[in-house]
Amino acid sequence: MKDPLAIVRDLAAPYGFNLAAAMPASRYAATGEPAAASVRAIHPRARSLIVLGNGGGGLWRALGAHATAHPGWWQRQHPLDDFTREVVERTLLPALAGGGFEAAAAFPFLGVPVSFNFVELARLAGLGGPSILGMLVHPTYGPWIAFRAVILLDADLDEPGAAAGFDPCPRCVVRSCIPACPVGAVSSATRWDADRCVTHRVEVEADCAPRCHARVGCVLGPEHRYPDDELAYHQQRALLAMRSYYEQRLRGSKR
């Protein structure tokens, strides 16, 4: 029987999903995360979790090719999320079933039936280490990574990624990400100040609309930086969530 992680890696890579690692479901359960106890709500016999993501711009290029072949795809409300589901649900899950495995999937952009902590999942799976940017970073791709799905599987797997134990910021002497932030929301002492970042993004929108300057300033993996149109895409969507957070949590405190 073929290694299910190998099946996922082989089939997902041509679509730009070039980060995949596996761990026992019990490792996530041990964190005490509220969603961890609900793994069995998705897959009652799940013993392992495969975390799937991308590093660099390959996923964006694959999405562009898919959108060209499917006119109107860019006009969807969530073209990247829909493409992710297309790959996972129409390619990966059937292939795993064909290999004799029972598999199910969950996504960070769908909160049903369970909303997983994908940052914690990726860290535990060795796909990223902590950073003062408020996001995980990878030894090769730096901050140019994202985690798109988790596949729950009835098999025993423990194959962490290259970022297992990776913790680069304490040893970084350049720290060019800190002065790059126009509002001082990144520091070695306090790490990422989310409220300061959100307030600046909402109140001075144009300044950070094309890209996060601190993320671009990271010394890790600059050659894997997302293309400009992808940066703008993610920044626009992040801003929508930030505006909601600002209205609910920050605006009232400033009055």
C-alpha positions as CSV (number, residue, x, y, z in Angstrom):
1,M,0.0,0.0,0.0
2,K,1.4,3.4,-1.0
3,D,2.2,6.0,1.7
4,P,-0.8,8.3,1.8
5,L,1.4,11.3,2.4
6,A,3.3,10.4,-0.8
7,I,-0.1,10.3,-2.7
8,V,-1.0,13.7,-1.4
9,R,2.4,15.2,-2.2
10,D,2.6,13.7,-5.7
11,L,-0.9,14.8,-6.7
12,A,-1.0,18.2,-5.0
13,A,2.4,19.5,-6.1
14,P,1.4,20.3,-9.8
15,Y,-1.3,22.6,-8.4
16,G,1.2,24.6,-6.3
17,F,0.5,22.8,-3.0
18,N,4.1,22.0,-2.3
19,L,4.0,21.8,1.5
20,A,2.6,18.7,3.1
21,A,3.4,17.0,6.4
22,A,1.7,14.5,8.6
23,M,1.3,13.9,12.4
24,P,-0.7,11.8,14.7
25,A,-4.1,13.3,15.5
26,S,-3.3,12.7,19.2
27,R,-0.6,15.4,18.9
28,Y,-3.1,18.0,18.1
29,A,-5.5,16.7,20.7
30,A,-2.8,17.1,23.4
31,T,-2.7,20.9,22.8
32,G,-6.1,21.3,24.4
33,E,-7.3,23.3,21.4
34,P,-11.1,23.4,21.5
35,A,-11.3,22.1,17.9
36,A,-8.9,19.3,18.6
37,A,-11.5,17.4,20.6
38,S,-13.8,17.6,17.6
39,V,-11.6,15.8,15.1
40,R,-13.9,12.8,15.3
41,A,-16.9,14.9,14.3
42,I,-15.3,15.1,10.9
43,H,-13.7,11.6,10.8
44,P,-14.6,9.2,13.6
45,R,-11.7,6.9,12.7
46,A,-9.0,9.6,12.1
47,R,-5.6,8.6,13.5
48,S,-3.5,11.1,11.5
49,L,-3.6,14.6,10.1
50,I,-2.0,15.7,6.8
51,V,-1.6,19.5,6.8
52,L,-1.5,20.9,3.2
53,G,-0.1,24.3,2.2
54,N,1.9,26.3,-0.3
55,G,5.3,28.0,-0.3
56,G,6.0,30.7,-2.9
57,G,3.9,31.7,-5.9
58,G,3.3,28.3,-7.5
59,L,-0.2,28.0,-6.2
60,W,-1.1,31.4,-7.6
61,R,0.2,30.5,-11.0
62,A,-1.8,27.2,-10.9
63,L,-4.9,29.2,-9.9
64,G,-4.3,31.5,-12.9
65,A,-4.1,28.6,-15.3
66,H,-7.2,27.0,-13.8
67,A,-9.1,30.3,-14.1
68,T,-8.0,30.7,-17.8
69,A,-9.4,27.2,-18.5
70,H,-12.6,28.0,-16.6
71,P,-13.9,31.4,-17.7
72,G,-15.6,33.3,-14.9
73,W,-13.5,31.7,-12.2
74,W,-12.0,35.1,-11.1
75,Q,-15.5,36.5,-10.7
76,R,-16.3,34.0,-8.0
77,Q,-16.5,35.5,-4.4
78,H,-13.6,33.2,-3.3
79,P,-11.6,32.0,-6.3
80,L,-8.6,30.8,-4.3
81,D,-10.6,29.0,-1.7
82,D,-12.8,27.4,-4.4
83,F,-9.7,26.2,-6.2
84,T,-8.3,24.7,-3.0
85,R,-11.5,22.7,-2.5
86,E,-11.5,21.6,-6.1
87,V,-8.0,20.1,-5.8
88,V,-8.6,18.5,-2.4
89,E,-12.1,17.2,-2.9
90,R,-11.9,16.2,-6.5
91,T,-8.3,15.0,-6.8
92,L,-6.8,14.2,-3.4
93,L,-9.6,12.6,-1.5
94,P,-10.7,10.3,-4.4
95,A,-7.1,9.2,-4.8
96,L,-6.7,8.4,-1.1
97,A,-10.0,6.4,-1.3
98,G,-8.7,4.5,-4.3
99,G,-5.6,3.7,-2.2
100,G,-7.7,2.1,0.4
101,F,-7.8,5.0,2.9
102,E,-10.8,6.7,4.6
103,A,-10.1,10.4,4.4
104,A,-12.0,13.7,5.1
105,A,-10.9,17.3,4.8
106,A,-11.4,20.6,6.6
107,F,-10.4,24.1,5.5
108,P,-9.4,27.3,7.3
109,F,-12.0,29.3,5.3
110,L,-14.9,27.0,6.3
111,G,-15.8,27.0,9.9
112,V,-18.1,23.9,9.7
113,P,-18.3,21.5,11.2
114,V,-15.1,22.4,13.1
115,S,-12.9,25.5,12.8
116,F,-9.3,24.3,13.3
117,N,-6.3,26.4,14.4
118,F,-4.3,26.1,11.3
119,V,-1.3,28.0,12.6
120,E,-1.0,25.5,15.4
121,L,-1.6,22.5,13.1
122,A,1.1,23.7,10.7
123,R,3.6,24.3,13.6
124,L,3.0,20.9,15.0
125,A,3.4,19.3,11.6
126,G,6.7,21.1,11.0
127,L,5.6,23.3,8.2
128,G,6.5,26.6,9.9
129,G,8.1,28.1,13.0
130,P,7.1,31.2,15.0
131,S,8.2,34.7,14.1
132,I,7.9,38.2,15.4
133,L,5.7,38.9,12.3
134,G,2.7,37.2,13.9
135,M,2.9,34.4,11.4
136,L,4.8,31.2,10.8
137,V,7.9,31.2,8.7
138,H,9.7,28.4,6.7
139,P,13.4,27.8,6.4
140,T,13.2,27.9,2.6
141,Y,10.1,30.0,1.8
142,G,10.3,32.4,4.7
143,P,7.0,34.1,5.4
144,W,5.7,33.3,1.9
145,I,3.6,30.3,3.1
146,A,0.0,29.6,3.8
147,F,-1.9,26.6,5.1
148,R,-4.9,25.6,3.0
149,A,-6.4,22.3,4.2
150,V,-6.1,19.5,6.6
151,I,-6.8,15.9,5.6
152,L,-7.9,13.5,8.3
153,L,-6.9,9.9,7.7
154,D,-7.5,6.4,9.1
155,A,-3.7,5.6,9.0
156,D,-0.8,6.1,11.4
157,L,1.6,8.8,10.1
158,D,4.3,10.9,11.7
159,E,6.3,12.6,9.0
160,P,7.0,16.3,10.0
161,G,8.1,18.9,7.5
162,A,11.4,20.8,7.3
163,A,10.4,23.5,9.8
164,A,10.1,21.2,12.8
165,G,11.7,23.0,15.7
166,F,12.5,26.1,13.5
167,D,12.7,29.3,15.5
168,P,14.8,31.8,13.5
169,C,13.9,35.2,15.0
170,P,16.0,35.0,18.2
171,R,19.1,34.4,16.1
172,C,18.4,37.0,13.4
173,V,20.7,40.0,13.6
174,V,19.3,41.9,10.6
175,R,15.7,42.1,11.7
176,S,14.8,44.3,8.7
177,C,11.2,43.5,9.2
178,I,11.1,45.8,12.3
179,P,11.9,49.1,10.6
180,A,10.0,48.1,7.5
181,C,6.6,48.4,9.4
182,P,5.4,52.0,9.0
183,V,3.6,52.0,12.3
184,G,6.0,50.0,14.5
185,A,3.7,47.0,14.9
186,V,6.6,44.6,14.9
187,S,9.3,44.4,17.6
188,S,11.6,41.8,19.0
189,A,10.3,42.5,22.5
190,T,6.5,42.5,22.0
191,R,6.4,40.7,18.6
192,W,3.4,41.6,16.5
193,D,1.0,44.2,17.9
194,A,-2.2,43.2,16.1
195,D,-4.3,46.1,17.4
196,R,-1.7,48.7,16.1
197,C,-1.5,46.9,12.8
198,V,-5.2,46.7,12.3
199,T,-5.8,50.3,13.3
200,H,-3.2,51.5,10.8
201,R,-4.6,49.3,8.0
202,V,-8.1,50.5,8.6
203,E,-7.4,54.2,9.2
204,V,-4.5,54.6,6.7
205,E,-5.6,52.0,4.2
206,A,-3.5,53.1,1.2
207,D,-0.2,52.8,3.0
208,C,-0.3,49.0,3.3
209,A,-2.8,48.1,0.6
210,P,-0.4,46.5,-1.9
211,R,1.7,44.5,0.6
212,C,2.7,44.1,4.2
213,H,6.0,46.0,4.4
214,A,7.2,44.0,7.4
215,R,6.6,40.7,5.7
216,V,8.4,41.8,2.6
217,G,11.3,43.0,4.8
218,C,11.9,39.5,6.2
219,V,15.3,38.2,5.2
220,L,14.0,34.6,4.8
221,G,13.1,33.4,1.3
222,P,12.8,36.7,-0.5
223,E,13.1,34.9,-3.9
224,H,9.9,33.1,-3.1
225,R,7.9,36.3,-2.5
226,Y,4.3,36.2,-3.8
227,P,3.8,38.1,-7.1
228,D,2.4,41.6,-6.7
229,D,-1.2,40.7,-7.8
230,E,-1.3,37.9,-5.3
231,L,0.0,40.2,-2.5
232,A,-2.8,42.7,-3.3
233,Y,-5.4,39.9,-3.4
234,H,-4.5,38.7,0.1
235,Q,-4.2,42.3,1.5
236,Q,-7.6,43.2,0.2
237,R,-9.2,40.2,1.9
238,A,-7.3,40.6,5.1
239,L,-8.5,44.2,5.2
240,L,-12.1,43.1,5.2
241,A,-11.5,41.0,8.3
242,M,-9.5,43.8,9.9
243,R,-12.3,46.3,9.4
244,S,-14.8,44.0,11.1
245,Y,-12.4,43.5,14.0
246,Y,-11.7,47.2,14.2
247,E,-15.4,48.1,14.4
248,Q,-16.1,45.4,17.0
249,R,-13.0,45.7,19.2
250,L,-11.1,48.9,18.6
251,R,-13.3,51.8,17.5
252,G,-15.2,51.9,20.8
253,S,-12.1,51.9,22.9
254,K,-10.9,55.1,21.1
255,R,-13.9,57.1,22.0
